[in-house]
Amino acid sequence: MTPDDPIPISALQHYSYCPRQCALIHQEQAFADNEHTARGNAVHRLVDTPGLETRPGLVIERALPLYSEQYGLIGKADVVEFLTDGTPYPVEYKHGPRRQRQHDDLQLAAQALCLAEMTGKPVPEGAIYHASSHRRRIVPITPVLTQAVADTTQAVRQMLQAGRLPPPANDARCKECSLNDLCQPAMIANASTLHQLRATLYDDPEP
């Protein structure tokens, strides 16, 4: 990867969830499905086909390509609703309930920053549509969230340029991850612990 290559917006969500997951997908090109990814794919089939729809006071575009030269990002928005003054309003579709951490908000904020650059219009907020509850959750695009996008993009870029897999999380996140079998978090974590113990086996104890 060169310093000028754009970072996929989806990589920010993957990195926020687990850096090793992000590296496996975007560096090793590894992927596998499980129940959660299958449900997600089913939800995204509703919005993966590019199209345009008009409603009173609203123009809706699906599967809209996105880019940002300022942040070095590229990706696709599930749905963008354009208001009468041309202001874009991104809507990201998710199959499950709201997550405790900001993975989804980070992805939505990256889309908003791309849209602001592409249209020249400020994008103060967007929404996450949770298919399980059929409800939207409003996400303000705050300066804190904007900075998180910039910081995470830089972290992903540095990780991919280094070309090394980060260590596994080996915690509750791994049970939900479709790459668990490929990652082998428990085995690798145990191997690292054993290596450390062997390395210090004959060290003199501190007085």
Number of C-alpha atoms within 10 A of each C-alpha: 13 8 11 9 11 18 23 20 25 21 23 28 22 21 20 19 18 19 21 22 29 25 22 19 15 19 17 14 9 14 12 13 12 13 11 14 15 14 15 16 15 12 18 18 10 12 18 16 13 12 12 14 10 11 8 7 10 15 16 18 21 21 19 20 14 20 22 19 12 10 18 19 24 19 21 19 25 24 23 24 22 17 14 11 9 13 18 28 21 27 24 23 22 19 20 15 13 17 9 7 10 15 18 23 23 25 23 30 27 31 31 26 23 27 25 18 17 14 12 12 14 15 21 16 17 24 22 20 20 18 17 12 11 9 12 15 13 13 19 15 21 12 9 8 18 15 13 18 25 17 14 17 23 15 15 22 20 13 19 19 13 10 12 13 16 14 15 19 17 17 9 8 11 19 10 12 19 18 20 18 10 12 20 13 19 15 12 14 15 12 12 13 12 11 12 11 11 11 10 10 10 8 8 7 7 4 3
